[in-house]
């Protein structure tokens, strides 16, 4: 019988204290087993978006922040799937 893994989800967090919100250095993809809240993750991130189904979806959102065509997690995941199909 297979062992059950602890489920974690991917989020994109904006680092606390980072003033240049356009810089990719201000953001970090992270995994957590619970929804990020101010109490649980506020010491490290000022905000977070997610959860993402795939790391590629989180990476798309990281690189496309502010894009009018990618506004939601779902948008980022759709672009990620299309990119994966195109690139094999």
N, C-alpha and C positions, 0 to 999 in steps of 0.2 A: 504494500500500500504506500502511495506517495505521501511524503510529509507536506503539510500545509505551510507555505511560506507566509511570512508577515507581509501584508499588502502595503506597499508604499505608493504614493502618487507624486507626480512631477509638478513643480510650480516654478514660476519665474519671479524672483524677488528683487526689489530695488533696495540696495544696501542703504542702511541708515547713515545719514550725514553726507551722502553724495549729492552735490549741488548741480552737477551737469547731467541732467536727466537724459540728454541725447547720447551720452557716451555709453558704449557697451560695457565699459569697466564698472559702471554703476549697477549692473544687473548680474544676477547669478541664478543658474538653474539648480534647484535643490529638490531632494526627495524628503517626504515626511509621511508618517503613517496616519497623521490626523490633520484636519483642516487647519492651516495656519491662522492664528489669532494674534492680537497684540500681546496677550499674556504668554503665548507659547513661542512666538517668533519675533516679537516687536523689538527685542534687543539687537537683532541682526538685520531685519528688513522693515522698511517703512511701509511697504505695501507688497502685495503678491497677486499674481494672476494665475489661474488654473482651476482645477487640475487638468493637466494634459494627458492624453492617452499614450503619446509617444514622445521620446526625447527629440525626435526630428521636429515634431509640432512645436515644442518649446523653443527649439533653436530658430525655427522660422519666426516665431513671435519676437525673439530676442533681436534678430537682425532686421525686422520689419516694423519695429515700434513706430507709431505715428503714421504708418501707411494708411491711406483711406480705404484700401481694399482688404486690409487685415485688421479688423476691429475686435474680434472675439476669438476665444480658444477654438471654436468650431472652424472659423475662417483659416486659422493657422494650420489646423489638422488637415483640412481639405487641400491646401497648398502643399503640405508635406506629402500627402498621398499622391497628388498629381506629379510632384517632383520625383518621387520614388518610382512611379510607373515610367516616366520619361527616361530616367537614368538607369533603370534596371535594377 
